[in-house]
Amino acid sequence: MFQAELTQYLRRDFPSTHIEVQRGSSRPDIDVNGIGIEIKGPTYDIDLVTLFDKLGRYPQWFPKGIIIVLFDVKVNPHRYEEWLNSVKNTKFHGLTNLEIIKK
Protein backbone atom coordinates (compact mmCIF):
# COMPACT_ATOMS: atom_id res chain seq x y z
CA MET A 1 0.00 0.00 0.00
CA PHE A 2 2.83 2.41 0.85
CA GLN A 3 4.37 1.79 -2.58
CA ALA A 4 1.17 2.87 -4.38
CA GLU A 5 0.70 5.94 -2.19
CA LEU A 6 4.32 7.04 -2.58
CA THR A 7 4.14 6.54 -6.35
CA GLN A 8 1.03 8.72 -6.61
CA TYR A 9 2.66 11.40 -4.47
CA LEU A 10 5.87 11.38 -6.54
CA ARG A 11 3.95 11.56 -9.84
CA ARG A 12 2.73 15.05 -8.91
CA ASP A 13 6.25 16.44 -9.36
CA PHE A 14 7.79 13.60 -11.41
CA PRO A 15 5.20 12.39 -13.96
CA SER A 16 7.55 9.73 -15.35
CA THR A 17 7.52 7.80 -12.05
CA HIS A 18 6.87 4.09 -12.61
CA ILE A 19 6.29 1.02 -10.47
CA GLU A 20 8.56 -2.04 -10.84
CA VAL A 21 10.18 -1.26 -14.19
CA GLN A 22 12.36 -4.18 -15.29
CA ARG A 23 15.91 -3.27 -16.38
CA GLY A 24 18.12 -6.28 -16.95
CA SER A 25 17.55 -8.50 -13.93
CA SER A 26 16.82 -5.47 -11.75
CA ARG A 27 13.37 -4.25 -10.78
CA PRO A 28 13.12 -1.79 -7.90
CA ASP A 29 9.74 -0.99 -6.42
CA ILE A 30 9.70 2.54 -7.86
CA ASP A 31 11.70 4.27 -10.60
CA VAL A 32 11.81 8.07 -10.43
CA ASN A 33 13.80 9.63 -13.28
CA GLY A 34 16.62 7.10 -12.98
CA ILE A 35 16.56 6.81 -9.20
CA GLY A 36 15.57 3.38 -7.89
CA ILE A 37 13.52 3.17 -4.71
CA GLU A 38 13.39 -0.17 -2.91
CA ILE A 39 10.84 -0.61 -0.10
CA LYS A 40 10.98 -3.45 2.47
CA GLY A 41 8.60 -4.05 5.31
CA PRO A 42 8.56 -5.87 7.48
CA THR A 43 12.32 -6.27 7.09
CA TYR A 44 13.99 -9.54 8.12
CA ASP A 45 17.59 -10.84 7.98
CA ILE A 46 17.04 -12.35 4.53
CA ASP A 47 15.89 -8.95 3.23
CA LEU A 48 19.23 -7.44 4.22
CA VAL A 49 20.98 -10.16 2.23
CA THR A 50 18.86 -9.57 -0.87
CA LEU A 51 19.26 -5.80 -0.57
CA PHE A 52 23.03 -6.17 -0.55
CA ASP A 53 22.74 -8.21 -3.75
CA LYS A 54 20.49 -5.59 -5.33
CA LEU A 55 22.99 -2.86 -4.47
CA GLY A 56 25.50 -4.79 -6.55
CA ARG A 57 23.17 -4.83 -9.58
CA TYR A 58 21.10 -1.64 -9.43
CA PRO A 59 23.79 1.04 -9.99
CA GLN A 60 24.26 0.16 -13.66
CA TRP A 61 20.55 0.74 -14.27
CA PHE A 62 19.96 3.56 -11.78
CA PRO A 63 23.08 5.74 -11.94
CA LYS A 64 21.40 8.75 -10.36
CA GLY A 65 21.01 6.91 -7.08
CA ILE A 66 19.18 4.40 -4.96
CA ILE A 67 16.90 4.93 -1.98
CA ILE A 68 16.13 2.05 0.37
CA VAL A 69 13.21 2.40 2.77
CA LEU A 70 13.01 -0.15 5.59
CA PHE A 71 9.83 -0.53 7.65
CA ASP A 72 9.26 -2.61 10.75
CA VAL A 73 12.85 -3.88 10.96
CA LYS A 74 12.78 -7.28 12.68
CA VAL A 75 16.54 -7.77 12.79
CA ASN A 76 18.84 -7.93 15.79
CA PRO A 77 20.10 -4.32 16.25
CA HIS A 78 23.74 -5.46 16.22
CA ARG A 79 23.18 -7.38 12.98
CA TYR A 80 21.47 -4.35 11.41
CA GLU A 81 24.33 -2.02 12.36
CA GLU A 82 26.85 -4.52 10.99
CA TRP A 83 24.91 -4.68 7.69
CA LEU A 84 24.60 -0.90 7.51
CA ASN A 85 28.34 -0.43 8.06
CA SER A 86 29.08 -3.02 5.36
CA VAL A 87 26.82 -1.19 2.91
CA LYS A 88 28.44 2.15 3.70
CA ASN A 89 31.95 0.73 3.25
CA THR A 90 31.34 -1.18 0.03
CA LYS A 91 31.89 0.31 -3.41
CA PHE A 92 28.89 -0.63 -5.54
CA HIS A 93 30.04 0.02 -9.12
CA GLY A 94 30.62 3.70 -8.46
CA LEU A 95 27.33 4.27 -6.67
CA THR A 96 27.68 7.60 -4.89
CA ASN A 97 24.05 8.45 -4.17
CA LEU A 98 22.62 5.99 -1.69
CA GLU A 99 20.11 6.80 1.01
CA ILE A 100 18.86 4.28 3.56
CA ILE A 101 15.80 5.27 5.54
CA LYS A 102 14.77 3.13 8.53
CA LYS A 103 11.23 3.71 9.81
N, C-alpha and C positions, 0 to 999 in steps of 0.2 A: 504494500500500500504506500509506503514512504517513497518508493521508487517512482510511482505514478504521480504522486503529489509534487515531488521535487522536479520531475520532468516538466509538468505543466507550469510550475513557477518559473523554471529556467527559460522556457519557450517565450515568455513575455519579452525578455531582453535578447534572447538567442534563439531565433526561430528555427535554426537548423539543428536543434537538439533532437537526438534520436535515442530510442531505447534499444539496447542489445544489438548493435550493429556488428556484424561479423567481419573481421579483418584478419586474414590468415587463420590461425587457430585461436585468435584472441577475440573475446566478446565481452567488454565491460558492460555493466548495467546501464550506464548512460554515456553518451558521446556528445560533448559540447564543444563544437568548433575545434576538434583535435585534442581535446582534453578528455581522458577516460576517467569515469567515476565508478568505483566499485563499492557496493554496499553489502555489508554482512551483518546479520543479526537474527537470532542470537549468534554470537561468535564463540566457536569452540577451538580447541587445539588444532584440529585438522584444518580449520579455516585459515589459521596462521600459516600452515604449511602450504596450502594452495595459493594463498596470497603472495608468498615469497616466490613461488613458481611464476605467477602472473607478472610480478614485477620484472622477472627476467625476460618475458615475452612482450609485454605491452609497450615499452618505450619505442620500438621500431614503428609501431602503428599510431602511437599517441605522443609525438615528440614535444608537444606543448606542455605536457605534464599529466600527472595521475593524482587523483584524490581518492583516498580510501576512507570510508566512513564505517566505523565499527559500533554496533549497538549491542547492549546486553552482553558484555564480554564475560564469558563463563570459563575463564582461563586463570590458573594460578597467577597471582600478581607478579611473582618472581619470573615465571615463564614468559609472561607478557613483556616485561621489561627487557628480558634477554632477547626476545624476538625483535622488539622495537630497536634496541641497540644494534642488532645484526643488520636490520634494514637500513638504518642510518649510516652504517659503516661499509655497506656494500655498494660497489659501482654497478649500476644496472644499465649497461650500454649507453652511458653518457646521460642518463636521466638526471636532470638537475632540479626539476620542479616536481616535488613529491610532498603531498600533505596528507597526514594521517590524523583523522578526527575520531576520538573515542568518546562515545556518549553513554 
